[in-house]
Amino acid sequence: MRDQAEAMLADARAREEAARAQGLSYSVALQQARAAQALIALGRADEALVDLDAALAYVAMLRDDGEHERQRMLRMTSLSLPPVDRDLGDLDSLEGWARIGRAAALTRLGRWGEARVAVDEARPWVSGWSRRGLRKELDALADEIARADGAGAEALGALDRTLRDPAVPDADRRAMRYERAAHLVDEGRYDEAMREALTVIRDSDDDAALTARARQVLGAALAAQGMDDEADATLRAAFDGFRATQDHVAALMAAPGLAWRLLERDSPQMAVEIIDSALDAARALGDRGSEADLLATRGTALDLAGDTDAATAAFAESARLAERLPDPVRAADARHGEAIVRARSADAHESVEALSLLDAAGSAYAESGLAERAAECSHEAAALLGRLGSYDASRQRYLAAREAYLAIPEVLRADDPDAIPDCDFNLRVLDLVAQGATPPAEAFGSGGHQMRHVRAGAAT
């Protein structure tokens, strides 16, 4: 197939050059469209767009001139003139073909919004009985876009239309049924998704990669229905399948969710194993951002497993890598996580280090426009200072945190409704302490949001 595309590209370029030498504008545009089709087949869709735009520019020029269509119609209806030659072809069909090619190139580049617009722009040029082949090609492309970028009824409708085509090869049909199962999960139609995924698994003994992906969908459907043990086993089997087939991209995408699921299910050591495997995938792909996220998640897992030294080392490594990217938010997330680990220590040096890390993280969050995370860092520092007996400093931090929380729109504070009440409670405690009272046991809890670890890579 690649050899055929290379040959088609070379032939189109040669014919284009000859047409330019003869001043045959229509033929130049035709060969540019042919070259673009070959480039798309070769995975060079960005280059194809250049040829297609040039071809459409030629078509527009010929339309504006008007002479092309006049000569074409004259030669078609006159017996005394020579037959229509190659440079008097059908402009409408050429425009339709070029516009379909443009939509296909944009689709291959994953520029879904532009691809949808390109499909709509091609529609007027594929109407009529004589262009039914172009119309069918455009319909198939529209369904491909809907499957990749659509959701709900749109994507499922596109898949169902394609699956009804008896010409679809069995391997493609199984892949489409996997896609259908994934969309059914997104729609909350879990029973249907499970049946579809199980069918794909049953019929795909010869395709380990597809089997792994189908297990991933099956695991998601099981988890959504609260069947946690079955979901864990199925998701782990899917991840093992990604590793076995060296599907680094799929392993990298699956690992964070599976690791956090295991952490929530009180299996931190299993989470570490998943993360370590995913780190290999991230490094194989050269994905430094994912590597930094995974290292931070590794720090969380090791902290929950009770290995504080390894946890702080993982967070520190994550921060260093994020700084080199550079990605200040990722680095702040890692420093925040390291601060949580160090703050639990009874060692005064560790507490001082934790405060320094919280200040650094808070400043980075503020500079990046993440006001709520910056407020949380002040809140956590206030609680830590209170536990250390630095009451004046603690008061200043609680006041700063409270002011920062109040400056945040209320809708953004909805995830942490206890933050301001916690600041108010501890400020009252500090008033009593200033009068000689002993702080109650519940004072200076670890921040209004309990100093939780931030899920690496998660948006706030």
N, C-alpha and C positions, 0 to 999 in steps of 0.2 A: 504493500500500500504506500509506504514512504517512497519507494523508488518511482511508483507511478506519479505521485504528487511532484517529485523533483523533476520528472520528465515533462509533466504538464506545465510546470513553472518555466522551465527552460524554453519550451515551445512557445508559450505565451509571450515571453520576453522577445524572442526572435521575431514573432509575427507583429508585435507592437512596434518594434524598431522599423520593420519594413513598411508598416502602415503609416508611420510618421514620415518616412521618406517620400511616400506617395501622396501625403496630405489627406489621408482617409480618416477623418475624425471619428466616424462611427466605429471603424475597425480598431482604432486606438483604444476607445472606451471599452469595446468588447474584450480585447486582450487584457486590459487592466482588470476587468472583472474576472476573467479566467485566472489570471495570476493570483488574484486575491483568494479565489477558491482553493488554489494549491497551497497558498501560504497558511490558510486556516487549517488545512489538513496536516500541515507540517508543524502546527503549534505556534505559528508566528502571526497571531491574530492582530497584534499592534501594527505590524507592517501591512497586513491586509487592509486595515482601515485607510491607510494612506492611498493605496491603489483604488479603493472603492470610492473615496471622496473625489479623487481625480476623475474617475469614470463618470460619476454623477455630475461633475462640473462640465464635462464634455457634453453630456446629454442636455444639460440646461442651456449650454451655448447653442447646440443644434436646434433646440426648441425655439429659442429667441430669434434665431436666424430665419426659421420658417421654410427655408429652401429645401431642407432635407426631406420633410414629409411631402412637400409639393412634388418633388422629383420622384419620390417613391410611389405615390398614388398615380402619377402620370404614367410611369413605366408599368405599373400593375394593370392599368386599364387600356393601354395603347398596344395594338398589335404591330404597329410600325416601328416601335422603339425596341432596343435590345432588352432582354430580361433584366429584372432587378438584380444588381450585383451585391457583393458582400458589404459594400459601404452604404447600402440603402435598406438596412434592416429595420425592424420594428422598434422604435424608440421606447414605447410603453413597456414592451416585454423586457428590453434591456434594463430600463429603470427598475422594473419589478425585481429582476434577478439581482441587480446590484444592491438594491435596498434590502433584500433578503440576506445577501451576503454580509451587509453591514450589521444587521441584527444578529447574525450568527457570530460575527467577530466579537461584538460587544458581549454576547453570551459567553463565549469562551474566555473572555477576560473577567467575567464575573461582575460586569457593570450592569446590574440588573435593571435599574431604573431607566438607563439610556437604552437598553435592549428592548424594553417594553415600548418605549417611544418609537424606536426604529421599526418594530413590528407594525405599530399603528400607521406609521408613515408608508409602509410597504403595501398596506391593504388595498388602497385605491388602484394599484398597478397590477393586481393579480385577479381582477374580476373578469368574468366572461368564460365561456366554454373552452376557448382555445388556450387559456392559461390555467387550466385546472391542475396541471402538474406543479406549477409554481405555487398555487393556492394550497395544495396539499403539503408542500414543503414548508410554507409559512405557518400553517396550522400546527405541524409537528414541532416547529421551532417555538411557537407560542406555548405549547404544552410543556416543552422542555424548560422554558423559563418559569412557568407556573410551578413545575415540580421542584425546581431548585430554589426559587425565591418566594413562592406563594405559601399560603397557609390555609388550613381548613378546607372548605368546600372547593376552593379554586384548585389547590394542589391535588386533592383527591379526585376531582373531576378530570383533571389532566391525566392522572395516572390511569384511571378507569378507561378513558378513551384509548389510551395507548395499549393497555392490556387487552382490549377487545380486538386489536389488530392481529389476525392469525399469522402474519408474516414476522412478528417479533420473535427472534431466536429465544430458545429456552433459557440460556444464560442471562440474557437481558431481562427476560420475564421474571426470573427469580430476583434479580437486583431491584426491579421495579416493585415487586411485592414487599421487599424489605423497606423500600422508601414508603410504601403505603402504610406499613406497620408503624413506621416512625411518625408519620403524620397522624395516624389514628391515636397514638399516645398523646401527641400535642393537643388533640381535640378532646381528650378525656374519654375516648371510646376504648377502654382498656381490655374488655373481653374480646372485642374484634381484633385489637392489636396483638393480643396473645395468640389468638388462633392463626393470624397471618404469620407472625414470627415463627411459631412452631412449624407451620407448613414449610417455610423457607429452610429452617434447620433440617427438617426431614428430607427435603429434596436437594440439599446442597452438600452431600458427603464429599464431593469432589472439589469443593471450594471452601477452604478453611477460613479465608479472609471474610467471605460473606457470612459464613456461619457465626463467626465472632461478632460481626456487626448485628446480626439478627438476635444473638444472645443479649447484646447490650440493650436492644429495644425491649426484649422480653423482660430483662431485669428491671428496666424502668417501669414497665407496666405492673410488675409484681410489687415493686416498692410503693407505687402510687395507691395500691389496694391494701397496703399494710401487711403484706406477706413478706416480712423482713428477712427471715432466715432463707427462704427460697430466693429472694431478691439478691441477698449477699452472695450466695453460692453462684447464682447465674451471672452476676456482674463480675465476680472474680474469674469465672470461666471465660467470659468475654475478654477480660484484660489479659489473661494468660494466652488466649488465642491471638490477640494483637502482638504480644511479644513473640510467640512462636512463628508468626508470619512476617516478623520484622516490619510491621506496620507502625512505624514510629509516630506518625501523625495521629493515628487513632489512639494509640497508647497514651500519648501526651494529652489528648482531649479527654480521655476517660479517667485518667488517674486522679486529678484533683477532687472530683465529685465522689469517687469511690473512697479515697483516703478520708475525706471529711465524714462520709457516711460511717466508716469504720471507727473514727474518733468519737462520733456521737453514740455509737453502739459499744463504747468502752473497749475497743480493740486497738489501742495505739501501736502495739508492736506490729500487727498486721498492716496498719497504715504506713508504718516506716518501710516495710518491705515493698509496698506498692510504690511509694515515693521514690525509693532507691532505683527501682526498675524504670520509673518514668524519667528520672534524672539521666539515665543512660540514653533514653530516647531524645531528650532535650539536647544533650551534648552532641549526639549523632546528627541532629538537625541544625545545630548551631543556633538554637533558639535561646538566647541569653535571658530574655524576659521571663520565659517559662521556667528556666533554670533557677532564677532568683525567687520566683513564686514558690517553686517546689522546695527550695531550701528553707524558706520561711515556714512552709507547712510542715516540713521535717522537724524544725525547731519546736513547733506546737506539739507534734506527736511525741517527741522525745521528752518534752516537759510533762506531758500527761502521763508518760510512762515512768516518770520519776528520775530521769537521767538529766539533771540540770546542767552539768558541765557540757555534755554533748549538745543540749538544747541551745545554750548561749553561743556555742561555737557555730551552730548551724545558722542562727539568726545573724551573727556577725558576718559570716561568709555571704549570706544573702544581701546584707547591707552594702558590703564592699563591691559585690558584683553589680548591684543596682546603681551605685555611684558611678561605676565605670561606663554604664550604658549611654548617657546618664538618665536616671529616672528617679527624681527626688521623692515621689510618693511611694514607690516600691521600697526605697531606702528607709523612709519614715516608718512604713509598716513593719519592716524588719527590726528597726530600733525600738519601736513600740513593743514588739513581742519580746525582745531581749530584756527590756525594762521590766516587764511583767515577771519574767523568771528571776531576775536579780532582786526585785523588790521583796520577794518572799524569803530571802535569806536573812538570818539574824546578824550577819556580818555588816558592820557599819560601812565598810568600804564598798560593799555591794550596793547598799542603799544609796550612797552618794553617786555611784555609777548609774544606778537606775534613774535618779533625778536628772542627771546630765543627759541621759538618753531620752527621757521624756521631754526635756526642754528642746533638744535637737529635733525630735519628731514633731513636736507641736509647732515649732517655727516653720518647718518644711511644709506641714499641712496648711498653715495659715498663708504662706506664700503661694501655695498651689490652689487657694480658694476653697479648701475643705475646712470650713469654720467649725463644723460640729466635731470633727476629729481633733482639731486644735483645742477646743474647749474640753474635750474628754481628757486630753493629756494634762491640762491644768488641774482638772478635777482629780485625776489619779495622783498627781504630785502633791496636791493638798492633803489627800488621805494619807499618803506615805509620810509626809512631814508631821502630820498629827500623830501617827503611830510612833514616830521617832521622838516625840515630845518637843518638837520645834513649833510651838503653838502660834507665835507671831507670824512666822513664815507661812504656816498652814492657813491662817486667817487670810493673808494676802492672796494666796492661791485660790481659796474657796470664793472669795469676792470676785477675783478675775474670771474664774470659771462661770460663776453665776451671771456676771455681766455678759460674757461671751454667749452663753446659752440663750439669754433674753434677746440678743441681737440676731439670732437665727430665726427665720420664719417658722411659725408654729408647726407647719406641716412637716418640716424636716426634723422636728423634735419628737414626732409621734412614736418613733421606735424606742425612745428612752424617756418615757413620761416621768420617771422617778428622779431624773438628774437634778432638776432645780429643787424639789423637796429635800433631796439628800444634802445639797449644799446648805439649805436653810436650817436643817436639823443640826448639822455639824457646826454652823456658825453660832447657833444657840448654845451648843455644848462648849464652844470656845469662850463664850461669854461667861458661862458658869465656871469654867476652869480658871479664868482670869480673877474670879472671886474666891478661888481657893478650893473649888470642888474637884472631885476625882472624875475623870471621864467615864461614862458607862461603857460596858463591854461592847455594846453595839456601835459605838462611835468610831469614826474614821475607817469605815468599811472601804474596801478597795475600789473607790470610785462609784458613781451612780450607775455605771453599766457593768460593775463587778470586774473591771479590768479584764474583759474577755480578749482572747486573741482575735486579731482581725484575720478573716479569711483572705489569704494572699490572692491578689488579683481582683478582688471583689470591689465593685463600685459602691460608693457611699451615697 
